[in-house]
Amino acid sequence: MSKEHMMAAEKKLSTKAFRFPGPSILLKYNTVLIFVILLIVSSFLSDAFFTEANIANLLRQSAGLTIISMGMLLVILTGGIDLSVGSVLALGCVLSAFFLQTMPFPLAILLTIATCVAIGVGSGYFVAQRKIAAFIVTLAFMTIARGLAFMTSKGSPIVMDNKVLDEFGSGAFLSIPYPVWVMLLVFVGVAFLLKYTAFGRFVKAIGSNEVAVRLSGIQVNKYKFLVYVISAGLCGIAGIISASRTGVGSPVVGTGIELDAIAAVVIGGASLSGGRGTALNTLLGVLILSMIGNIMNLMNIPAYPQQVIKGIIIIAAVLLQGIENKVRKPV
């Protein structure tokens, strides 16, 4: 073989061995890319965006949705769905205000969370043990929880007069609002759970291949039951945060927030069929949605266009997932 042919062959092999990985990396980290681009665009659209007051307000508003979305992520990872989160949030909001009228603060908070957990126990039982579709079960409990919220409040918001909860909703530690600290605590807990515990591995595995996990001797029903319980408990915490921010226990709060939670999880790259998703990407998904609303409010744009943009972003996220799957698929 001539020297020219050998050099050509080596060049061809080197080109094949060192393909530019750019597109696959961009698809893998598309949520981070969207978040960074939105940050840059927002800074140009409004001078008020990067002010300390606005960032604190943005994070405070994101706290409840982030906490709910972390529970939704766990449910979706198993291949399920939880439509009751908004109603359970409203129940937690109303119960915290109701219990604080006659009970000490710690007892009122514990009873509120315990009641919301009971809703999750019901959902988890019918989904895991009775094998009823999660969509139907959580739709039923969505109605039940909302009805309980209206019954408890008698259809009107309950005005609170509790200094501890008021201080929690409006106060801050190290210039970071207290609700944001709770949000970060929940985020770190779920991230640790998914990455470093057997529980997290089993939850993902159930969503990827439930039959294989069941045949491996793992108690699938237990883990599917627990994710709904955790989701409801987190909704109770989010409801308490909502009550602390507004000063009232409203039975109509959280209407439609289940769609925002699902959107945040999907924008974060999680698969609705289960088995794939991370806490960090879900957090970024929440922040992306919150930034859209925040920047449009700063620009005095009506709320209706926000819904259109959210829908477009969800479709774009799903399309990116499809492209990413094709790129990952071995040829």
C-alpha positions, 0 to 999 in steps of 0.5 A: 500500500502506498504512503498516500493510501495509508495516510488517507485510511488513517484520516478516515479512521480518525474521523470515524473514531472522533465524531463531534459529540455536540448535538447529543450533548446539547440534547442531553442537557436541553433543560439546562440550555433552555434555562440559561437562554431564558435567564439571558433573554429575561435580563435583556427584556427587563432591568428589574429581573435581576434585582434582589427583590424580584429574585426573592419573589420569584423563588418564593413563588416557585417554592410551592410548585417545586415541592409539589413537582418533586412528589409528582416526579416520584409518581411519574417515575413509576409510570403513574400520574397524580391529578389530586395534587392541587386539591390536596394543596388546597386541603392543606392550606385550609386545614392549617388555617382551621387547626391554628384557630384552636391548636398549638402551632406544632400540633396543627401542622402535624395534623394538616400533613397527616390528613393530606398523607391520608389522601395519599394512602387512599390513592396509593392503595387503589393504584397499587393494591386494587390495580385501578388506573392512576388517572381515575383514582387520583381524579376521584381523590382530586374531587374528594380533597377539594370537597373536603377543603370547601366543607372545612372552610364552609366555602369561604377563606379562613383568615389566619392570625398566627404570628409564627406562620406569618413570620414564616411566610414573609421572613427570611434567613440569610436573605433567603425566604423561609419557604425557599429553604423548605423547597431546597430541603425537599429538593435535596431530599428527593435528589438524594433519595433517587440517586443514593438509595435503593428506594430511588433505584427501585422507583426508576426501575418500576417505571422502566420495566415493572414486570422485570422488577416484580420477577426479581422479587421486589415488592412493586406494590409497596413502592408504588404505594409509597410514592403517592403517600410522599406526593400527598405529604409534600402537597400538605407542606406546600399548602401550609406554605401557601397559607403562610404567604397569603395569610388565609386558608383558601379552598380554591388555591392550587386550581390547575397547579397539577398541570404546572407540576406535570409540565415542570416534570416533562420540561425537565426531561422526565418520561411520562411512561416512567423510568427517567427523570431527575430532581435537578431537571425538575427544579429547572423545569419549575424555574423555567415556568416561573420565569416565563410568568415573572418576566411577562408580569414585569412587562405587563403582559396579560396572563393568558399568553402565558398559558399559550407559551407554557403549552408550546414549551411542553410540546417542544420538550416532548419533541426534544425527548423524542429526538434524544431517544433517537440519538441514544438508540444504537444503530 
